[in-house]
Amino acid sequence: MSADEIRAIELLGRVSYGRVATSMRAMPFVAPARHIVSDGRVVIRMHRGLGYHRACNGSVVAYEADNYSSGAEWIWSVQFTGTAAVVEPTEAERASFGPEPLSVDGDPFEAVFLRIEPQFVTVHELDYTSGAPARPAELPGVRPSDRHSVERHLHHVA
């Protein structure tokens, strides 16, 4: 993996939830999901009862997570785009997700897991610091010239 791909995965590891987007019956939708990163792929947990996993399974999806509500002056957004597939997570992966919600929209939570095989990863950064020429210390070794949005290929599309 490139340094940018590693940075995107590191950022994704800083938050627990994001949004998965695809289409269902030719209409776009966005749904919240809990995520982990396992072997360079994003694994998400959703509520089976909503049926969103059926639209995602075998389809190209975008998964986005960010720190928008953190109050930080340095805002980032990471998006992984690729094909999703319903999977049964390993025990270690299941444990990494942590506790499940008790309910979703009043219905008992029933987990379903999808693995996203990324084709592209995009990182966007918004810097609201006043006159600071360098990125915050939380990501050392990154040149100021690398502050713009980047798109990198994780795997070649066949």
Summary of the structure (lengths in Angstrom):
residues: 158
radius of gyration: 16.5
end to end distance: 18.3
largest distance: 49.2
contacts: 415
relative contact order: 0.22
helix: 20%
strand: 47%
